[in-house]
Amino acid sequence: MTHKLFSSWTLRSVTLRNRICVAPMCQYSTPDGIAGDWHMVHLGSRAVGGAGLVMVEAAAISPEGRISPRDLGIWTDAQAQALAPIVAFMKTQGSVTAIQIAHAGRKASTRPPFLGGDPIATDAEGGWEPLGPSALPFHHSHTVPHAMDAQNLEKVCRDFVGAARRALAAGFEVLELHMAHGYLLHSFLSPISNQRTDDYGGSLENRMRLPLEITAAVRAVWPEDLPLWVRISATDWVRGGWDLEQSVVLSKALKDRGVDVIDCSSGGMTPDAVIPAGPGFQTPFASAIRQEVGIPTVAVGLITEAIQAEHILVTEQADAVALARELLRNPYWPLHAARELGVDIAWPVQYDRAKARL
């Protein structure tokens, strides 16, 4: 029996062997932003586990774009070169390789979550000045961000373009722009964090300006035959903030600029948002954008069961599913899902199944 979850999916010149994606998950485990053994094992095991696409965590496009001092980076050639062998290994295991590039914006300069996640306020402590659309901190305990001027806006666009070029040099096949979770590009979109009075604030058109300028600039250097994804927060979960209606408008504009997939998440704009989290709670966003915009979408958020993922795809709520915490718990979830659904998976050619103890 054929199952949608294990059907192939072609985007431009790239074909995923199934519709299971490893969502980008920050590891906070790099010195100087350079990937090493941790990332080879973390990412490689998920490729071995059978995922159709493995997306590397948010890679900072600049030092000031990091969430924490231990973030993965892609602002230097050395960082890209360190990722290349990891990318090559994942490809040998049959996974499409992807990377999310990002700028933390006003949520920058904090300690990793496992060290408390508190803001790092001073240079002496290793912190730096965050950037944002307006001088509004994420939380009263956070450093007030510098309201970006024309020079800052031009630099961040160049940094995204540079990161895209390095991602290509490292061998990635899919690139995702991070416009979600309260980070820089999302903070320009949301009226909660963007209170500018120039061409980059106020109206929806103006608030979308920087994200769309960056998208166009990146699409111009990202090869025509390779897919470009964008992750959005479809809602802030706060009255008067960013919402699904605005997300539909944004998604149409992104599609017009050559974006292939909208990766639909939510939240992250304010620390006090009330989010009704539950199994598949964000899937309706993927469904609405898919139907209203006519663009492929990825559903993410508390997707944990094979039959749940299959249902999302069969009912055409999304074109693929992305798993995060479930794949942290079980890197081989795709293999277990295939067995549960009665699907015979084709293993990578270099895997000698006859020698395996199955």
C-alpha positions in Angstrom: 0.0 0.0 0.0 1.3 3.5 -0.9 1.3 6.1 1.8 1.6 9.8 1.2 4.2 10.2 4.0 6.6 8.0 2.1 6.0 9.4 -1.4 8.7 11.4 -3.1 8.4 15.2 -3.4 10.2 17.2 -6.1 11.0 20.9 -5.8 12.8 22.4 -8.8 15.7 19.9 -9.4 15.6 18.4 -5.9 13.6 15.3 -4.9 13.0 14.2 -1.4 12.6 10.5 -0.9 9.7 11.1 1.6 7.8 13.9 3.1 9.5 13.8 6.5 11.7 16.8 7.4 14.0 17.3 10.3 13.1 20.8 11.6 16.0 23.2 12.4 16.9 22.9 16.1 19.4 25.1 17.8 22.1 23.1 19.5 24.2 25.9 21.1 27.2 23.6 20.7 29.8 25.4 18.6 33.0 27.3 19.4 33.3 30.3 17.1 30.2 29.2 15.2 32.1 26.3 13.6 30.4 22.9 13.4 32.2 19.8 14.6 31.7 16.3 15.8 28.5 17.1 17.6 26.9 18.3 14.4 28.2 15.3 12.4 26.5 12.9 14.9 23.4 15.0 15.5 22.6 15.6 11.9 24.1 12.5 10.4 22.1 10.2 12.7 18.8 11.8 11.5 19.9 11.2 7.9 20.7 7.6 8.7 17.3 7.5 10.4 15.6 7.9 7.0 14.4 11.6 6.9 13.7 12.9 3.5 15.2 16.3 4.4 17.5 17.3 7.2 17.6 21.0 7.9 20.6 22.4 9.8 19.7 24.7 12.7 19.5 28.5 12.4 23.0 29.6 11.3 23.8 33.1 12.2 24.6 35.4 9.2 26.8 37.7 11.4 28.4 37.7 14.9 25.7 40.2 16.1 23.0 37.9 14.6 23.7 35.1 17.0 21.2 34.2 19.7 24.0 33.1 22.0 27.8 33.0 21.8 27.6 29.3 21.1 25.4 29.5 18.0 26.3 27.9 14.7 27.5 30.5 12.2 27.8 30.9 8.5 29.4 34.4 8.3 32.9 33.1 7.5 34.3 30.7 4.8 35.8 28.5 7.6 32.3 28.0 9.1 31.0 26.9 5.7 34.0 24.6 5.1 33.3 22.9 8.5 29.8 22.1 7.4 30.8 20.6 4.0 31.8 17.1 5.2 28.6 16.9 7.3 26.5 17.8 4.3 28.4 15.3 2.2 27.8 12.5 4.7 24.0 13.3 4.9 23.8 13.0 1.1 25.4 9.5 1.2 22.5 8.5 3.4 19.9 9.7 1.0 18.7 12.9 2.7 18.3 16.2 1.0 20.4 18.7 2.8 19.0 22.1 3.9 20.1 25.0 6.1 18.2 27.8 7.8 20.0 31.2 7.8 19.0 33.7 10.4 19.6 36.9 12.4 18.4 36.9 16.0 17.6 40.6 16.1 16.4 41.9 19.5 16.6 38.4 20.9 20.4 38.3 20.5 23.1 38.2 23.1 21.7 35.6 25.6 23.1 32.6 27.2 22.2 29.1 25.9 18.9 27.8 27.4 20.8 25.1 29.3 22.8 27.9 31.0 19.7 29.8 31.9 19.0 31.7 28.7 19.5 35.1 30.5 20.5 38.2 28.5 24.2 38.9 28.4 24.3 42.6 29.0 27.9 43.7 28.9 30.9 43.3 26.7 32.9 42.1 29.7 30.5 39.2 29.9 30.8 38.4 26.2 27.6 40.1 25.1 26.9 42.6 22.4 24.3 45.2 21.4 21.2 43.6 19.7 19.6 45.1 16.6 15.9 45.6 15.9 13.5 47.7 13.9 12.7 49.8 17.0 14.3 50.4 20.4 11.9 48.0 22.0 13.4 45.0 24.0 12.0 41.5 23.8 11.5 41.6 27.6 12.2 44.2 30.2 15.2 42.2 31.3 16.7 42.3 27.8 19.1 44.9 26.4 17.3 47.6 24.5 18.1 47.0 20.8 19.6 49.5 18.6 17.0 50.8 16.1 18.5 49.9 12.8 19.5 52.8 10.5 20.1 52.7 6.7 23.6 51.3 7.1 22.4 48.5 9.3 19.7 47.6 6.9 22.1 47.5 4.0 24.6 45.4 5.9 22.0 42.8 7.0 20.9 42.3 3.4 24.5 41.8 2.4 25.1 39.4 5.2 22.1 37.2 4.2 23.4 37.2 0.6 26.9 36.2 1.8 25.4 33.4 4.0 23.5 32.1 1.0 26.6 32.0 -1.1 28.5 30.1 1.6 25.6 27.6 2.1 25.8 26.8 -1.6 29.6 26.4 -1.4 29.1 24.0 1.5 26.9 21.8 -0.7 23.4 22.5 0.6 20.5 21.8 -1.7 17.8 23.8 0.1 18.0 27.2 1.7 15.5 28.5 4.3 15.2 32.2 5.4 14.2 32.5 9.1 11.3 35.0 9.4 9.8 33.4 12.5 9.9 33.2 16.3 10.6 36.9 17.1 13.9 37.1 15.4 15.0 40.0 13.2 12.9 39.5 10.1 9.8 38.6 12.1 10.4 41.6 14.3 10.1 43.8 11.2 6.8 42.1 10.2 5.1 42.4 13.5 3.6 45.8 14.7 4.4 44.7 18.2 8.1 45.1 17.7 8.1 47.4 14.7 7.1 51.0 15.5 9.1 52.7 12.8 7.8 55.7 11.0 10.0 55.4 7.9 9.6 53.2 4.8 10.2 50.1 6.9 7.4 50.6 9.4 3.8 51.4 9.8 1.8 49.8 7.0 1.9 46.1 6.2 3.6 46.9 2.9 6.3 48.8 4.8 6.8 46.2 7.5 7.2 43.5 4.8 9.8 45.6 2.9 13.0 44.4 4.5 12.1 40.7 4.5 11.0 41.0 0.8 14.2 42.9 -0.1 16.3 40.2 1.5 14.3 37.4 -0.2 14.8 39.0 -3.6 18.5 39.5 -3.0 19.0 35.9 -1.8 16.9 34.4 -4.7 19.2 36.3 -7.1 22.3 34.4 -5.9 20.7 31.1 -4.9 20.7 28.9 -8.1 17.5 28.8 -10.1 17.4 25.0 -9.9 17.5 24.9 -6.1 14.5 25.5 -3.8 14.2 28.5 -1.5 12.0 28.1 1.7 10.9 30.6 4.2 9.9 29.8 7.8 7.3 32.2 9.2 5.4 32.6 12.5 1.8 32.6 11.1 0.6 34.4 14.2 2.1 36.1 17.3 -0.8 34.7 19.4 -1.3 38.3 20.6 -4.2 40.6 19.8 -2.9 43.4 17.5 0.2 41.5 16.5 1.1 39.5 13.4 -1.6 37.1 12.3 -2.7 34.6 9.7 -4.4 37.2 7.4 -1.1 39.1 7.2 0.8 35.9 6.7 -1.3 35.1 3.6 -0.4 38.5 2.1 3.3 37.9 2.9 3.2 34.4 1.5 1.8 35.7 -1.8 4.6 38.3 -2.0 7.2 35.6 -1.2 5.8 33.3 -3.9 6.1 36.2 -6.4 9.7 36.6 -5.5 10.6 32.9 -6.2 10.0 31.3 -2.8 9.0 27.6 -3.2 7.8 26.6 0.2 6.3 28.3 3.3 7.4 26.5 6.5 4.5 27.3 8.9 5.4 27.8 12.6 4.0 30.4 15.1 4.8 32.5 18.1 8.1 33.7 19.6 7.3 37.5 19.4 6.5 38.1 23.1 7.4 36.1 26.2 3.9 36.2 27.6 1.9 35.0 24.6 -0.7 32.3 25.4 -0.2 29.5 22.9 -2.8 26.7 22.7 -0.2 24.0 22.1 -1.5 20.6 21.3 -1.0 17.8 18.7 -0.7 19.4 15.3 -1.8 22.8 16.6 -0.1 24.8 13.9 -1.2 22.6 11.0 -4.3 24.9 10.2 -1.9 27.7 9.3 -0.1 25.4 6.8 -3.5 24.4 5.4 -4.8 28.0 5.0 -1.7 29.3 3.3 -1.5 26.3 1.0 -5.1 26.8 -0.1 -5.2 30.6 -0.3 -1.8 31.2 -1.8 -1.4 28.1 -3.9 2.1 27.4 -2.6 3.5 24.2 -1.0 3.6 24.3 2.8 5.3 22.4 5.6 3.4 21.6 8.8 5.3 21.6 12.1 4.4 21.5 15.8 3.8 18.5 18.0 3.6 16.0 15.2 4.6 12.8 16.8 2.7 9.9 15.3 3.0 8.2 11.9 -0.8 8.1 11.3 -1.1 11.8 12.4 1.5 12.8 9.8 -0.1 10.7 7.2 -3.5 12.2 7.9 -2.1 15.8 7.5 -0.8 14.9 4.0 -3.6 12.8 2.8 -6.1 15.5 3.7 -3.9 18.0 1.8 -3.3 20.3 4.8 0.4 20.4 3.9 2.9 19.0 1.4 5.3 17.7 4.1 5.7 17.5 7.8 8.6 18.7 9.9 9.4 17.1 13.3 11.7 18.5 16.0 11.4 17.2 19.5 10.2 13.8 18.4 13.3 13.4 16.2 15.5 14.5 19.1 14.0 11.7 21.2 14.2 9.2 18.3 16.5 9.9 15.3 15.1 6.8 13.6 11.4 7.9 13.8 11.0 7.6 10.0 12.1 4.0 10.0 9.6 3.2 12.8 6.9 5.1 11.0 7.5 3.1 7.9 7.2 -0.1 9.8 4.0 1.1 11.5 2.4 2.1 8.1 3.6 -1.1 6.4 6.0 0.7 4.0 9.1 -1.0 2.6 11.8 1.7 2.6 14.6 1.8 0.1 17.9 2.1 2.0 20.9 4.1 0.7 22.9 2.1 -1.8 26.0 1.8 0.4 24.0 0.3 3.3 24.6 -3.5 3.2 21.2 -4.7 4.4 22.2 -8.3 4.3 24.7 -7.7 7.1 22.2 -5.7 9.2 20.5 -7.3 12.2 16.9 -6.2 11.5 
